[in-house]
Amino acid sequence: MKSPFLFALGFAVAVVTPQIVSAETVWLDDLNLASASQGWGEPQKNKSVSGHELTIGGQKFARGFGTHSESSLRVNLGGGAQKFSASVGVDDEVDKNPAASVEFVVRGDGKDLWRSGVMKAGAAAKMCDVDLTGAKTLVLEVTDAGDGNTYDHADWADAKFATAGGKITASEERPAPVAPYILTPSAPATPRINGATVFGVRPSSPFMFTIAATGERPMEFSAKNLPRGLKLDAKTGHITGALKTKGEFNVTLHAKNALGTAEKKFRIVCGDQIALTPPMGWNSWNCFAGAVSADKVKRAADALVKSGLINHGWTYINIDDYWQNHRDSKDKTLRGEFRDATGKIIPNSRFPDMKGLADYIHNLGLKAGLYSSPGPWTCGGCAASWQHEEQDAQTYADWGFDYLKYDWCSYGDVALNEMTNVMNAQLWGKTAPNDASAILPYKHMGKFMVEQKRDIVYSLCQYGMADVWKWGGSVGGNCWRTTGDIVDTWRSMSGIGFKQDKAAPFSQPGNWNDPDMLIVGQVGWGNTHPTRLTPDEQYTHISLWCLLASPLLIGCDMEKFDDFTLNLLSNDEVLVVDQDELGKGATCIINHGDVRVYEKNLADGGRAVGFFNLGVKAAEMQFNEFAPLGLTGKQHVRDLWRQKNLANVDAAKGSLSLTIPAHGVLLYKFTATK
Ligand code: GAL
């Protein structure tokens, strides 16, 4: 609105003074907030991220933008913007949780114009008042202040622009749209044995391994030097049985169909360690969230087989939260006793037969996973394992489950009661806490996991607190989340994926850093939509997760696969980078502006290299920095997505001409040659 006073003044003195242009107010909440990307929840207009009245340090605000770190909103200033002002802080809805800490950042044309400094829950709002004269674009960011994004509910309250003209709009800077394009060639009709080259099992545990092989069916499987105690079903390729004593066995797997034969060396290691390569499979959370049921899980297992993904090594079908009864849900299917008279957990009515469900999954040649928390409640508010850890571990094993994701929620808030504050301060501080806090619940359950008569992959889900990668293996963990929850935006995926270097040295067979589940395909936490990642962003996602040796857990509705997604998940040369026996996690070796080059040593002496482009325009370069990647002499270069030999290059004087798509990747394998 133009001020009437200024208008009158301008009119009265128009003859003798230059025109005074009055400032108009444009409210931030009137812009397209949906274009913001954020680490949790949806951007909110005039409300906190959880839908409450905006409140910072007891002060209420009628207008503003409620968000969650890591958050970014890009604003085009339209040429005439003069000022941006807001009151910022952590929303009171997080109830002074000490884990909540954020920093608000205002960036103009790529430069920091204002930073709030680290802000904690309960603190009074800080006033941000920034001169925008001459600025073209503004980015409003909320960072996690370096401690993970848990409870980071952040408000830009009372936020507005003063402008003298030009339209102020909000939009994300995105690469130009590209239609999905398939790079993975179809698997040949002749047999090809895919998947991991090594498999770990504990003595006497039931052995379950399905030979992953593509090619026309029917197919006949056989194996040379299969140790005593194991048997192979020639029709299905399922290897079952048990090994009594520790040892290593070098086996040769064979597959035969009407068109040809294939063989592959395969090592079975009977010892203390399992998950010798990162687990691959599916988890219910990113598509079904609180709407999961046994029926949906069975259909997911069927889809994994029907889609052919089982032939590329995808194995686990994991039920996440909401198989238990809920503490206060209005949904009748979630209401009921939490435990029976003996203390045994009772699944909710959507899961009438847990053993039957696990059997169903096993009969398909797959494995079954489950979820719980060390506190009394899961993150979704269902019954969890507090004070029933041993009994729950036994129940999961009796039912036949092979994987447990063990979350954190409610352990900090409820179980430790008055210790919570001390503990959280330790957890989120820079120093690693001792057993009394972060490690204890995981160590406790870890003991019961290995005591079971079957192998259960133990997956810690506490978002990386207390540098979990440093101690996760010592409590029996096979994988551990290194971050908060992923969502299907570029900001979330790239923000997580390109920040894993510090955990990488701890990646090894049996111990995997987990940057969270895959967000390709139809995802949406109970209400699915096609992933918001562009095709190139999806190639980046899968390439990066494979280079990092991450667990690969598909998070989409597998009954709704499209050709692009299926191809993305069935490139055996890419997947083998993830499943490599050495178990190394790639790190960023070269960082030039938007281009990041990641390198991973492979068991066969080769190196997988990902050339990533974080920019919104294609990056072209003549690449010759082979030495930092450890590449010397003559190198054979293969494009893994296209499964095509590219070139032979002399690392000393040659170069490679690269065009990396916007937000995209080139994933190459280098092998020394003569
Ligand atoms: C979160 C976890 C998610 C999902 C959810 C279930 O803490 O990070 O992956 O398991 O809990 O409520």
Residues whose N, C-alpha, C, O or C-beta is under 5 A from the ligand:
A	BS01	GAL	W285 D320 D321 C379 G380 D407 D485
